[in-house]
């Protein structure tokens, strides 16, 4: 590896991001909100209602919150009524945009949620967004060997909760952009080269912010990158 997560990078504080506001970065639109502030159910199509009814009760609130944010982003770039925008799952579970019954292959969407936060991102290229609450750092440490290689992990101060949460969110956002999973072989194919600024292997661009007590990562992956 030509570069690695340095101690200086870990010591840096992630730039804060304002919740509830649409942000733009690298051609993507991004919004993060506190889950308790997203009680409204967005307009849902019959297909979306079918997906929702199949979810367990505890998942339904976070699912609708994620769609609420994603539809807000789509509404900023596509002229369509709110009830004409659908966020439906692909066969692999990743979300896709449908407007007026027609798939929108030029729009990519990603959604993430924790107990306290919800985030959505929209971009004209494959995108991944992920949240990791900093209080989850202990859990991240326990599985770090599964998603970080020794070269990535050795310089990271495991005692820094923000660093561990940021590393997890960055890797998770990267595999989401690739429509793969954080466990197994896929994460090792996307090396983290830095946390501050966030750098990934391959033709990928990334950023990590701090949303109050959570790390928020956004990754854009060039198709075929």
Z-matrix of the N, CA and C atoms (Angstrom, degrees):
N
C 1 1.469
C 2 1.521 1 108.59
N 3 1.318 2 116.53 1 129.51
C 4 1.457 3 120.32 2 -175.77
C 5 1.512 4 113.07 3 -79.29
N 6 1.330 5 117.32 4 -19.80
C 7 1.461 6 122.16 5 177.85
C 8 1.510 7 108.17 6 -146.02
N 9 1.324 8 116.12 7 161.52
C 10 1.469 9 119.82 8 -178.53
C 11 1.511 10 109.22 9 -147.57
N 12 1.311 11 115.02 10 171.42
C 13 1.462 12 120.35 11 176.31
C 14 1.521 13 107.29 12 -70.24
N 15 1.311 14 117.97 13 112.80
C 16 1.451 15 121.55 14 -176.26
C 17 1.511 16 111.40 15 -88.78
N 18 1.322 17 115.36 16 161.11
C 19 1.463 18 119.70 17 178.06
C 20 1.525 19 110.80 18 -60.93
N 21 1.320 20 116.56 19 -38.07
C 22 1.458 21 119.63 20 179.22
C 23 1.519 22 111.23 21 -62.74
N 24 1.350 23 115.64 22 -38.54
C 25 1.460 24 119.05 23 179.20
C 26 1.516 25 110.88 24 -64.96
N 27 1.323 26 115.88 25 -40.58
C 28 1.453 27 119.84 26 -178.91
C 29 1.521 28 110.94 27 -65.48
N 30 1.346 29 116.66 28 -37.19
C 31 1.459 30 120.12 29 -176.92
C 32 1.525 31 112.47 30 -70.89
N 33 1.328 32 117.32 31 -20.96
C 34 1.458 33 120.33 32 -179.67
C 35 1.517 34 109.67 33 -69.81
N 36 1.320 35 115.28 34 146.94
C 37 1.462 36 121.06 35 178.33
C 38 1.524 37 108.46 36 -90.85
N 39 1.331 38 116.99 37 134.06
C 40 1.458 39 120.21 38 177.28
C 41 1.522 40 109.74 39 -64.64
N 42 1.303 41 114.77 40 141.59
C 43 1.459 42 120.38 41 -179.43
C 44 1.529 43 110.21 42 -64.16
N 45 1.334 44 118.23 43 135.40
C 46 1.467 45 119.35 44 -179.63
C 47 1.522 46 111.27 45 -72.10
N 48 1.321 47 115.19 46 152.70
C 49 1.454 48 121.97 47 176.85
C 50 1.521 49 107.79 48 -126.82
N 51 1.307 50 116.64 49 140.73
C 52 1.460 51 121.71 50 -176.06
C 53 1.525 52 109.59 51 -82.47
N 54 1.319 53 116.89 52 127.19
C 55 1.456 54 121.74 53 178.61
C 56 1.524 55 111.03 54 -74.64
N 57 1.331 56 115.76 55 147.89
C 58 1.456 57 121.68 56 175.28
C 59 1.510 58 115.78 57 84.57
N 60 1.313 59 117.05 58 -0.26
C 61 1.458 60 121.41 59 -177.51
C 62 1.524 61 109.83 60 -118.51
N 63 1.329 62 117.19 61 142.69
C 64 1.459 63 120.63 62 176.33
C 65 1.527 64 109.00 63 -78.60
N 66 1.318 65 115.58 64 126.36
C 67 1.465 66 122.34 65 178.85
C 68 1.527 67 108.88 66 -112.81
N 69 1.308 68 116.03 67 153.26
C 70 1.459 69 121.45 68 176.49
C 71 1.523 70 109.06 69 -119.08
N 72 1.315 71 114.13 70 135.04
C 73 1.470 72 119.38 71 177.32
C 74 1.523 73 108.51 72 -151.99
N 75 1.329 74 115.73 73 124.97
C 76 1.455 75 121.08 74 174.74
C 77 1.514 76 114.95 75 59.37
N 78 1.325 77 118.14 76 26.64
C 79 1.453 78 120.79 77 -177.35
C 80 1.521 79 113.60 78 92.85
N 81 1.329 80 116.98 79 -7.46
C 82 1.461 81 121.66 80 179.29
C 83 1.525 82 110.35 81 -97.60
N 84 1.319 83 115.11 82 156.33
C 85 1.461 84 122.75 83 170.53
C 86 1.521 85 107.46 84 -110.98
N 87 1.314 86 115.23 85 137.74
C 88 1.460 87 120.81 86 -172.99
C 89 1.518 88 109.34 87 -139.84
N 90 1.329 89 115.82 88 139.58
C 91 1.460 90 120.52 89 174.33
C 92 1.518 91 108.80 90 -142.59
N 93 1.325 92 115.95 91 139.37
C 94 1.459 93 122.51 92 174.47
C 95 1.523 94 107.21 93 -128.68
N 96 1.312 95 115.99 94 142.44
C 97 1.464 96 120.83 95 -178.53
C 98 1.519 97 109.43 96 -143.33
N 99 1.322 98 115.07 97 157.42
C 100 1.463 99 120.41 98 174.43
C 101 1.525 100 108.71 99 -75.40
N 102 1.308 101 116.06 100 133.29
C 103 1.464 102 120.28 101 -175.16
C 104 1.522 103 112.21 102 -58.39
N 105 1.325 104 116.69 103 -36.14
C 106 1.463 105 119.10 104 -177.31
C 107 1.519 106 112.89 105 -66.76
N 108 1.327 107 117.13 106 -15.70
C 109 1.455 108 121.24 107 -179.31
C 110 1.530 109 112.57 108 -94.40
N 111 1.337 110 117.25 109 1.86
C 112 1.466 111 121.47 110 -176.63
C 113 1.521 112 109.87 111 -116.90
N 114 1.298 113 115.68 112 68.80
C 115 1.457 114 121.17 113 -179.71
C 116 1.522 115 112.60 114 -92.29
N 117 1.322 116 116.60 115 -15.01
C 118 1.456 117 120.62 116 -177.00
C 119 1.531 118 110.61 117 -74.10
N 120 1.312 119 117.02 118 137.51
C 121 1.462 120 121.63 119 174.28
C 122 1.525 121 107.94 120 -92.13
N 123 1.341 122 118.39 121 124.23
C 124 1.464 123 119.73 122 -179.26
C 125 1.519 124 110.63 123 -71.49
N 126 1.340 125 117.40 124 164.05
C 127 1.462 126 119.32 125 172.53
C 128 1.531 127 109.49 126 -58.93
N 129 1.320 128 116.74 127 128.29
C 130 1.458 129 121.47 128 -177.70
C 131 1.521 130 110.17 129 -120.08
N 132 1.317 131 115.51 130 139.06
C 133 1.459 132 121.15 131 176.92
C 134 1.528 133 109.56 132 -78.58
N 135 1.328 134 118.30 133 166.28
C 136 1.468 135 119.88 134 175.20
C 137 1.529 136 112.68 135 -54.96
N 138 1.337 137 116.95 136 -38.32
C 139 1.464 138 119.82 137 179.00
C 140 1.530 139 111.07 138 -65.53
N 141 1.333 140 116.75 139 -39.90
C 142 1.465 141 120.00 140 178.57
C 143 1.530 142 110.82 141 -67.84
N 144 1.326 143 116.48 142 -38.78
C 145 1.467 144 119.02 143 177.52
C 146 1.522 145 111.09 144 -61.79
N 147 1.330 146 116.66 145 -36.45
C 148 1.464 147 119.15 146 178.61
C 149 1.519 148 110.92 147 -64.66
N 150 1.340 149 116.18 148 -41.46
C 151 1.469 150 119.89 149 176.94
C 152 1.520 151 110.35 150 -62.74
N 153 1.335 152 116.44 151 -45.35
C 154 1.461 153 121.33 152 -176.82
C 155 1.529 154 111.37 153 -61.63
N 156 1.310 155 117.39 154 -43.22
C 157 1.465 156 120.45 155 -176.86
C 158 1.528 157 112.48 156 -65.62
N 159 1.331 158 116.92 157 -22.97
C 160 1.462 159 120.27 158 -179.84
C 161 1.529 160 112.45 159 -82.03
N 162 1.327 161 117.21 160 -10.04
C 163 1.452 162 121.35 161 -179.02
C 164 1.520 163 110.85 162 -84.22
N 165 1.314 164 115.30 163 153.54
C 166 1.454 165 119.82 164 173.22
C 167 1.525 166 109.14 165 -68.01
N 168 1.320 167 115.14 166 155.14
C 169 1.466 168 120.29 167 -173.95
C 170 1.524 169 112.22 168 -55.60
N 171 1.338 170 117.61 169 -41.30
C 172 1.463 171 119.67 170 -177.00
C 173 1.519 172 112.32 171 -69.16
N 174 1.354 173 117.65 172 -20.25
C 175 1.454 174 120.94 173 179.34
C 176 1.520 175 112.34 174 -87.06
N 177 1.319 176 117.67 175 -20.85
C 178 1.454 177 119.69 176 -171.82
C 179 1.522 178 112.81 177 -65.11
N 180 1.322 179 117.63 178 -40.10
C 181 1.466 180 120.21 179 -178.36
C 182 1.526 181 111.00 180 -65.44
N 183 1.329 182 117.77 181 -44.28
C 184 1.460 183 118.61 182 -179.17
C 185 1.531 184 111.01 183 -71.04
N 186 1.334 185 117.18 184 -31.48
C 187 1.463 186 120.26 185 177.91
C 188 1.526 187 110.37 186 -64.62
N 189 1.330 188 116.88 187 -47.27
C 190 1.466 189 119.42 188 179.91
C 191 1.525 190 111.39 189 -66.84
N 192 1.342 191 117.78 190 -34.85
C 193 1.466 192 120.46 191 178.39
C 194 1.521 193 110.37 192 -64.11
N 195 1.333 194 116.72 193 -42.63
C 196 1.462 195 119.94 194 178.04
C 197 1.512 196 112.21 195 -62.57
N 198 1.335 197 116.76 196 -40.85
C 199 1.466 198 120.07 197 178.95
C 200 1.523 199 111.07 198 -68.23
N 201 1.315 200 117.03 199 -35.15
C 202 1.466 201 120.24 200 177.84
C 203 1.524 202 110.31 201 -58.31
N 204 1.332 203 117.08 202 -46.44
C 205 1.460 204 120.52 203 -179.97
C 206 1.524 205 111.65 204 -69.64
N 207 1.327 206 117.01 205 -42.77
C 208 1.464 207 120.18 206 -178.66
C 209 1.524 208 111.04 207 -62.83
N 210 1.327 209 117.02 208 -41.31
C 211 1.458 210 119.89 209 179.71
C 212 1.528 211 111.27 210 -67.66
N 213 1.313 212 116.26 211 -31.96
C 214 1.467 213 119.04 212 175.59
C 215 1.524 214 110.29 213 -61.97
N 216 1.330 215 117.09 214 -42.31
C 217 1.459 216 120.61 215 179.47
C 218 1.518 217 111.32 216 -66.91
N 219 1.330 218 116.95 217 -44.25
C 220 1.461 219 120.11 218 179.44
C 221 1.523 220 109.94 219 -60.97
N 222 1.330 221 117.35 220 -39.89
C 223 1.452 222 121.19 221 -179.63
C 224 1.517 223 113.38 222 -62.68
N 225 1.328 224 117.22 223 -20.87
C 226 1.465 225 119.74 224 178.57
C 227 1.527 226 112.80 225 -78.85
N 228 1.331 227 117.14 226 -19.29
C 229 1.473 228 119.56 227 -175.15
C 230 1.527 229 113.05 228 -117.63
N 231 1.318 230 117.67 229 -12.35
C 232 1.459 231 121.30 230 -178.03
C 233 1.524 232 108.77 231 -126.63
N 234 1.317 233 116.81 232 131.29
C 235 1.463 234 120.96 233 177.68
C 236 1.529 235 108.58 234 -81.19
N 237 1.319 236 115.15 235 96.58
C 238 1.456 237 120.24 236 -179.87
C 239 1.516 238 108.40 237 -157.28
N 240 1.311 239 118.09 238 145.77
C 241 1.466 240 119.71 239 176.09
C 242 1.519 241 110.44 240 -64.73
N 243 1.323 242 115.37 241 154.85
C 244 1.461 243 120.00 242 -176.46
C 245 1.514 244 112.47 243 -56.82
N 246 1.349 245 116.30 244 -36.50
C 247 1.457 246 117.85 245 -178.31
C 248 1.527 247 112.95 246 -80.27
N 249 1.351 248 116.60 247 0.20
C 250 1.462 249 120.59 248 175.50
C 251 1.501 250 113.85 249 -97.24
N 252 1.344 251 117.02 250 -1.27
C 253 1.466 252 122.16 251 -179.57
C 254 1.525 253 108.84 252 -103.28
N 255 1.317 254 116.08 253 126.34
C 256 1.459 255 121.25 254 177.35
C 257 1.527 256 109.51 255 -120.23
N 258 1.316 257 116.12 256 142.32
C 259 1.467 258 122.74 257 171.49
C 260 1.525 259 105.51 258 -117.84
N 261 1.322 260 115.78 259 101.30
C 262 1.456 261 121.70 260 -173.05
C 263 1.530 262 110.81 261 -114.78
N 264 1.323 263 117.57 262 153.82
C 265 1.463 264 119.89 263 -178.73
C 266 1.523 265 112.58 264 -81.43
N 267 1.323 266 115.55 265 141.07
C 268 1.456 267 120.48 266 167.53
C 269 1.532 268 108.89 267 -75.38
N 270 1.316 269 115.43 268 179.54
C 271 1.461 270 119.49 269 178.49
C 272 1.530 271 111.91 270 -61.80
N 273 1.349 272 116.69 271 -30.32
C 274 1.464 273 119.73 272 -179.99
C 275 1.526 274 112.22 273 -87.58
N 276 1.326 275 117.37 274 2.99
C 277 1.460 276 121.20 275 178.24
C 278 1.507 277 115.18 276 92.87
N 279 1.324 278 118.41 277 -14.28
C 280 1.462 279 120.46 278 179.76
C 281 1.530 280 110.05 279 -71.91
N 282 1.342 281 117.29 280 148.66
C 283 1.466 282 119.75 281 -176.18
C 284 1.521 283 112.85 282 -79.22
N 285 1.335 284 114.43 283 149.73
C 286 1.464 285 120.95 284 174.95
C 287 1.520 286 108.52 285 -135.50
N 288 1.326 287 115.29 286 157.85
C 289 1.463 288 121.43 287 -176.64
C 290 1.524 289 109.80 288 -99.83
N 291 1.324 290 115.65 289 131.45
C 292 1.465 291 122.68 290 174.17
C 293 1.534 292 107.07 291 -127.54
N 294 1.332 293 116.28 292 130.02
C 295 1.463 294 121.07 293 -179.72
C 296 1.523 295 108.72 294 -125.83
N 297 1.323 296 115.53 295 124.40
C 298 1.457 297 119.64 296 -179.82
C 299 1.511 298 113.25 297 59.37
N 300 1.326 299 116.48 298 29.15
C 301 1.462 300 121.09 299 -179.41
C 302 1.506 301 114.54 300 85.99
N 303 1.329 302 118.27 301 -4.46
C 304 1.469 303 121.99 302 -178.43
C 305 1.530 304 110.65 303 -108.18
N 306 1.342 305 118.10 304 129.86
C 307 1.463 306 120.11 305 175.22
C 308 1.524 307 110.96 306 -61.21
N 309 1.332 308 115.82 307 147.02
C 310 1.460 309 122.04 308 179.65
C 311 1.527 310 108.18 309 -114.31
N 312 1.336 311 117.53 310 83.81
C 313 1.466 312 119.78 311 -175.18
C 314 1.516 313 114.10 312 -66.21
N 315 1.333 314 118.25 313 -17.03
C 316 1.463 315 120.94 314 -179.97
C 317 1.516 316 112.37 315 -88.54
N 318 1.330 317 117.62 316 1.41
C 319 1.456 318 121.63 317 177.27
C 320 1.523 319 109.23 318 -119.15
N 321 1.323 320 115.44 319 125.99
C 322 1.454 321 121.74 320 179.02
C 323 1.527 322 108.45 321 -113.58
N 324 1.313 323 115.77 322 138.70
C 325 1.459 324 120.34 323 -177.85
C 326 1.521 325 109.52 324 -130.54
N 327 1.314 326 115.41 325 148.69
C 328 1.463 327 121.85 326 175.81
C 329 1.517 328 107.91 327 -141.37
N 330 1.314 329 116.26 328 145.35
C 331 1.463 330 122.52 329 -176.66
C 332 1.524 331 109.02 330 -134.07
N 333 1.324 332 116.26 331 143.70
C 334 1.464 333 121.03 332 176.03
C 335 1.512 334 109.06 333 -142.66
N 336 1.327 335 116.13 334 149.79
C 337 1.460 336 119.13 335 176.28
C 338 1.516 337 110.16 336 -151.28
N 339 1.315 338 114.78 337 148.56
C 340 1.455 339 123.43 338 171.43
C 341 1.529 340 106.08 339 -124.85
N 342 1.323 341 116.30 340 -174.42
C 343 1.463 342 118.88 341 177.88
C 344 1.524 343 111.36 342 -61.31
N 345 1.336 344 117.72 343 -32.50
C 346 1.453 345 120.59 344 -174.29
C 347 1.510 346 116.29 345 -105.90
N 348 1.354 347 118.40 346 -16.96
C 349 1.457 348 120.55 347 -171.46
C 350 1.518 349 111.19 348 -139.04
N 351 1.331 350 114.59 349 157.31
C 352 1.461 351 122.97 350 174.80
C 353 1.524 352 106.62 351 -135.36
N 354 1.327 353 117.17 352 140.97
C 355 1.460 354 121.49 353 178.58
C 356 1.519 355 109.56 354 -139.31
N 357 1.330 356 116.07 355 151.00
C 358 1.457 357 122.32 356 175.17
C 359 1.510 358 108.68 357 -142.78
N 360 1.334 359 115.76 358 148.02
C 361 1.460 360 121.60 359 178.02
C 362 1.519 361 108.88 360 -136.73
N 363 1.318 362 115.92 361 146.86
C 364 1.464 363 123.15 362 179.31
C 365 1.515 364 107.73 363 -135.39
N 366 1.350 365 116.52 364 135.60
C 367 1.459 366 119.91 365 -177.64
C 368 1.522 367 110.35 366 -154.08
N 369 1.337 368 117.46 367 161.21
C 370 1.458 369 120.74 368 177.11
C 371 1.529 370 112.59 369 -84.31
N 372 1.299 371 117.71 370 8.50
C 373 1.466 372 123.66 371 176.30
C 374 1.528 373 107.48 372 -141.11
N 375 1.337 374 118.17 373 164.14
C 376 1.463 375 119.97 374 -178.14
C 377 1.527 376 111.76 375 -51.88
N 378 1.326 377 115.88 376 131.25
C 379 1.459 378 121.66 377 -174.12
C 380 1.516 379 109.37 378 -134.07
N 381 1.320 380 115.03 379 147.41
C 382 1.452 381 121.21 380 173.49
C 383 1.510 382 109.70 381 -135.07
N 384 1.320 383 116.97 382 137.76
C 385 1.458 384 121.47 383 176.25
C 386 1.520 385 107.41 384 -129.48
N 387 1.326 386 116.03 385 143.59
C 388 1.461 387 118.58 386 178.40
C 389 1.523 388 110.45 387 -149.99
N 390 1.338 389 113.88 388 143.89
C 391 1.456 390 123.17 389 176.08
C 392 1.519 391 108.95 390 -113.02
N 393 1.312 392 116.41 391 141.61
C 394 1.458 393 121.53 392 172.22
C 395 1.518 394 107.63 393 -140.82
N 396 1.324 395 116.38 394 115.90
C 397 1.454 396 119.14 395 179.79
C 398 1.526 397 109.55 396 -69.19
N 399 1.313 398 115.81 397 137.63
C 400 1.462 399 121.15 398 -174.10
C 401 1.525 400 111.01 399 -63.44
N 402 1.325 401 117.28 400 -27.62
C 403 1.458 402 120.35 401 175.70
C 404 1.523 403 112.34 402 -65.83
N 405 1.336 404 117.69 403 -12.44
C 406 1.465 405 121.75 404 179.57
C 407 1.519 406 112.10 405 -87.13
N 408 1.330 407 118.15 406 5.90
C 409 1.458 408 121.30 407 -174.30
C 410 1.531 409 112.52 408 -57.43
N 411 1.330 410 118.07 409 -37.94
C 412 1.462 411 119.77 410 179.57
C 413 1.527 412 111.00 411 -61.39
N 414 1.316 413 116.55 412 -42.40
C 415 1.466 414 119.99 413 178.46
C 416 1.531 415 110.52 414 -65.22
N 417 1.334 416 116.85 415 -37.95
C 418 1.455 417 120.53 416 178.37
C 419 1.526 418 110.18 417 -63.85
N 420 1.323 419 117.43 418 -41.77
C 421 1.468 420 120.51 419 179.03
C 422 1.520 421 111.38 420 -57.83
N 423 1.330 422 116.64 421 -38.64
C 424 1.460 423 120.08 422 -175.90
C 425 1.523 424 112.62 423 -67.17
N 426 1.332 425 116.88 424 -25.84
C 427 1.467 426 119.40 425 -178.12
C 428 1.527 427 111.95 426 -112.81
N 429 1.324 428 117.06 427 7.32
C 430 1.470 429 120.49 428 -173.45
C 431 1.525 430 112.38 429 -56.73
N 432 1.327 431 117.14 430 -37.11
C 433 1.463 432 119.87 431 -177.68
C 434 1.525 433 112.28 432 -65.01
N 435 1.322 434 117.26 433 -18.54
C 436 1.462 435 120.35 434 -178.27
C 437 1.516 436 112.48 435 -83.20
N 438 1.330 437 118.02 436 -24.64
C 439 1.464 438 118.59 437 -175.70
C 440 1.519 439 113.29 438 -121.26
N 441 1.339 440 118.17 439 -8.38
C 442 1.460 441 121.86 440 175.21
C 443 1.521 442 109.56 441 -119.89
N 444 1.317 443 116.23 442 134.20
C 445 1.454 444 120.47 443 176.68
C 446 1.527 445 109.07 444 -74.56
N 447 1.340 446 118.57 445 163.43
C 448 1.462 447 120.08 446 176.67
C 449 1.526 448 112.79 447 -55.59
N 450 1.354 449 116.72 448 -36.70
C 451 1.467 450 119.72 449 179.49
C 452 1.523 451 111.38 450 -65.33
N 453 1.326 452 117.54 451 -36.25
C 454 1.460 453 120.92 452 178.58
C 455 1.523 454 111.29 453 -76.01
N 456 1.322 455 115.90 454 -37.53
C 457 1.456 456 120.54 455 -170.49
C 458 1.521 457 113.71 456 -82.06
N 459 1.324 458 117.39 457 -33.62
C 460 1.466 459 119.41 458 -171.13
C 461 1.526 460 113.92 459 -60.11
N 462 1.339 461 121.51 460 -37.65
C 463 1.469 462 119.26 461 179.59
C 464 1.532 463 113.95 462 -81.10
N 465 1.339 464 118.00 463 -9.80
C 466 1.460 465 120.27 464 -175.04
C 467 1.519 466 110.14 465 -79.74
N 468 1.308 467 116.29 466 128.61
C 469 1.456 468 121.61 467 176.06
C 470 1.527 469 108.69 468 -75.28
N 471 1.327 470 115.83 469 102.75
C 472 1.469 471 119.77 470 -176.62
C 473 1.520 472 111.88 471 -65.82
N 474 1.321 473 116.74 472 -13.73
C 475 1.462 474 119.70 473 178.94
C 476 1.520 475 112.12 474 -81.34
N 477 1.325 476 116.60 475 -10.37
C 478 1.462 477 120.23 476 179.07
C 479 1.520 478 110.03 477 -92.03
N 480 1.333 479 118.72 478 105.17
C 481 1.464 480 120.15 479 -179.02
C 482 1.522 481 113.02 480 -59.32
N 483 1.346 482 117.21 481 -37.26
C 484 1.461 483 118.43 482 -178.83
C 485 1.524 484 111.70 483 -66.61
N 486 1.342 485 116.79 484 -35.00
C 487 1.456 486 120.24 485 178.61
C 488 1.526 487 111.12 486 -67.09
N 489 1.321 488 116.78 487 -44.92
C 490 1.463 489 120.17 488 179.99
C 491 1.525 490 111.23 489 -65.09
N 492 1.331 491 116.59 490 -42.98
C 493 1.461 492 119.67 491 178.53
C 494 1.526 493 110.75 492 -64.50
N 495 1.326 494 116.82 493 -40.63
C 496 1.455 495 120.37 494 178.94
C 497 1.512 496 112.70 495 -64.75
N 498 1.345 497 116.59 496 -40.64
C 499 1.459 498 120.14 497 178.92
C 500 1.523 499 111.02 498 -64.03
N 501 1.332 500 116.33 499 -43.39
C 502 1.464 501 119.69 500 178.13
C 503 1.530 502 111.16 501 -61.83
N 504 1.340 503 116.94 502 -48.87
C 505 1.463 504 120.45 503 -178.22
C 506 1.523 505 111.03 504 -61.09
N 507 1.323 506 117.10 505 -39.75
C 508 1.454 507 120.97 506 -179.35
C 509 1.524 508 111.05 507 -64.81
N 510 1.331 509 116.62 508 -45.88
C 511 1.458 510 119.59 509 179.85
C 512 1.527 511 111.15 510 -67.08
N 513 1.323 512 117.03 511 -41.64
C 514 1.463 513 120.77 512 -179.90
C 515 1.527 514 110.98 513 -63.93
N 516 1.335 515 116.84 514 -42.13
C 517 1.466 516 119.68 515 177.88
C 518 1.529 517 110.75 516 -63.32
N 519 1.322 518 116.62 517 -36.07
C 520 1.466 519 120.18 518 -179.65
C 521 1.522 520 111.79 519 -65.85
N 522 1.327 521 117.03 520 -44.64
C 523 1.466 522 118.18 521 -179.35
C 524 1.536 523 110.88 522 -71.97
N 525 1.328 524 117.06 523 -28.09
C 526 1.466 525 118.66 524 174.33
C 527 1.530 526 110.30 525 -65.00
N 528 1.317 527 117.16 526 -41.93
C 529 1.461 528 120.03 527 178.32
C 530 1.524 529 111.00 528 -61.95
N 531 1.333 530 116.30 529 -30.64
C 532 1.464 531 121.46 530 177.39
C 533 1.524 532 112.48 531 -88.82
N 534 1.346 533 117.29 532 -1.17
C 535 1.468 534 123.59 533 -177.89
C 536 1.522 535 111.27 534 56.51
N 537 1.331 536 114.70 535 46.42
C 538 1.456 537 121.02 536 174.48
C 539 1.522 538 107.60 537 -129.35
N 540 1.348 539 118.09 538 -166.52
C 541 1.454 540 121.39 539 -175.34
C 542 1.506 541 112.21 540 -119.60
N 543 1.336 542 115.85 541 161.87
C 544 1.458 543 120.37 542 -174.48
C 545 1.525 544 112.46 543 -78.12
N 546 1.328 545 117.37 544 -16.94
C 547 1.464 546 119.57 545 176.77
C 548 1.526 547 110.03 546 -105.74
N 549 1.321 548 115.78 547 159.95
C 550 1.453 549 120.11 548 -175.00
C 551 1.523 550 110.71 549 94.06
N 552 1.338 551 115.58 550 -157.73
C 553 1.467 552 120.36 551 -174.44
C 554 1.521 553 113.37 552 -81.01
N 555 1.335 554 117.94 553 -24.22
C 556 1.467 555 120.95 554 -171.77
C 557 1.523 556 114.12 555 -56.22
N 558 1.341 557 120.31 556 -46.18
C 559 1.471 558 119.14 557 -176.75
C 560 1.517 559 113.72 558 -61.88
N 561 1.323 560 117.01 559 -32.99
C 562 1.466 561 119.12 560 -178.54
C 563 1.522 562 112.29 561 -67.72
N 564 1.323 563 116.23 562 -19.10
C 565 1.465 564 119.90 563 178.89
C 566 1.525 565 112.35 564 -81.96
N 567 1.332 566 116.51 565 -4.09
C 568 1.471 567 121.29 566 179.63
C 569 1.521 568 107.41 567 -122.94
N 570 1.315 569 118.48 568 81.64
C 571 1.469 570 119.93 569 -176.02
C 572 1.518 571 112.91 570 -70.72
N 573 1.328 572 115.06 571 138.27
C 574 1.461 573 120.70 572 170.39
C 575 1.522 574 108.11 573 -81.71
N 576 1.311 575 116.09 574 121.33
C 577 1.466 576 121.48 575 -179.83
C 578 1.517 577 111.91 576 -101.25
N 579 1.314 578 117.78 577 -11.67
C 580 1.458 579 120.78 578 179.22
C 581 1.511 580 110.38 579 -173.75
N 582 1.323 581 115.75 580 154.58
C 583 1.456 582 121.13 581 175.05
C 584 1.523 583 112.35 582 -106.63
N 585 1.332 584 116.71 583 -31.93
C 586 1.454 585 120.44 584 -178.58
C 587 1.526 586 109.28 585 -141.65
N 588 1.334 587 117.45 586 95.25
C 589 1.464 588 125.51 587 1.82
C 590 1.530 589 110.61 588 -77.35
N 591 1.315 590 117.40 589 155.06
C 592 1.462 591 119.31 590 179.67
C 593 1.520 592 111.29 591 -69.01
N 594 1.315 593 115.73 592 128.60
C 595 1.462 594 122.20 593 -179.32
C 596 1.518 595 108.59 594 -132.59
N 597 1.338 596 115.74 595 137.96
C 598 1.457 597 121.59 596 178.83
C 599 1.516 598 109.73 597 -127.18
N 600 1.320 599 115.74 598 154.75
C 601 1.445 600 119.97 599 174.97
C 602 1.519 601 111.23 600 -69.63
N 603 1.336 602 116.20 601 158.61
C 604 1.449 603 120.36 602 179.87
C 605 1.513 604 112.08 603 79.64
N 606 1.329 605 114.92 604 -173.94
C 607 1.468 606 120.58 605 -177.20
C 608 1.517 607 109.24 606 -86.31
N 609 1.315 608 115.76 607 69.21
C 610 1.459 609 122.07 608 -177.21
C 611 1.529 610 109.55 609 -129.68
N 612 1.329 611 114.42 610 144.84
C 613 1.461 612 120.77 611 173.09
C 614 1.517 613 107.88 612 -118.05
N 615 1.326 614 116.27 613 144.90
C 616 1.462 615 118.97 614 -173.56
C 617 1.519 616 111.44 615 -146.94
N 618 1.334 617 114.87 616 155.06
C 619 1.447 618 122.19 617 172.88
C 620 1.517 619 108.26 618 -146.75
N 621 1.326 620 115.47 619 147.54
C 622 1.461 621 121.85 620 175.66
C 623 1.523 622 108.21 621 -127.46
N 624 1.330 623 115.74 622 134.28
C 625 1.459 624 122.39 623 177.04
C 626 1.527 625 108.93 624 -123.17
N 627 1.322 626 114.10 625 170.83
C 628 1.454 627 119.75 626 170.03
C 629 1.518 628 108.24 627 -112.93
N 630 1.340 629 116.01 628 120.34
C 631 1.461 630 122.07 629 176.39
C 632 1.521 631 107.33 630 -104.83
N 633 1.318 632 115.98 631 91.41
C 634 1.465 633 121.72 632 -174.28
C 635 1.533 634 109.57 633 54.97
N 636 1.340 635 117.73 634 -109.75
C 637 1.468 636 119.19 635 -177.15
C 638 1.525 637 111.88 636 -106.19
N 639 1.342 638 116.46 637 33.74
C 640 1.464 639 121.45 638 175.63
C 641 1.520 640 109.63 639 -136.85
N 642 1.329 641 115.75 640 150.42
C 643 1.463 642 121.48 641 171.06
C 644 1.519 643 107.97 642 -92.79
N 645 1.319 644 116.32 643 139.00
C 646 1.461 645 122.79 644 -177.99
C 647 1.521 646 108.47 645 -127.27
N 648 1.331 647 116.91 646 121.37
C 649 1.467 648 121.13 647 -178.48
C 650 1.519 649 110.57 648 -118.11
N 651 1.319 650 115.51 649 143.46
C 652 1.466 651 123.35 650 176.82
C 653 1.516 652 107.68 651 -128.17
N 654 1.332 653 116.98 652 132.13
C 655 1.459 654 122.33 653 179.42
C 656 1.520 655 109.15 654 -130.47
N 657 1.316 656 117.00 655 131.59
C 658 1.450 657 124.03 656 173.38
C 659 1.515 658 107.70 657 -111.11
N 660 1.335 659 116.39 658 126.34
C 661 1.460 660 120.87 659 -177.23
C 662 1.511 661 108.55 660 -116.83
N 663 1.315 662 116.79 661 118.90
C 664 1.455 663 120.27 662 178.00
C 665 1.528 664 108.91 663 -62.87
N 666 1.337 665 118.52 664 131.73
C 667 1.467 666 119.08 665 178.33
C 668 1.520 667 111.32 666 -53.81
N 669 1.305 668 115.72 667 126.83
C 670 1.458 669 120.13 668 -178.71
C 671 1.509 670 112.74 669 82.65
N 672 1.362 671 117.28 670 2.65
C 673 1.452 672 120.15 671 -177.54
C 674 1.497 673 112.61 672 -75.55
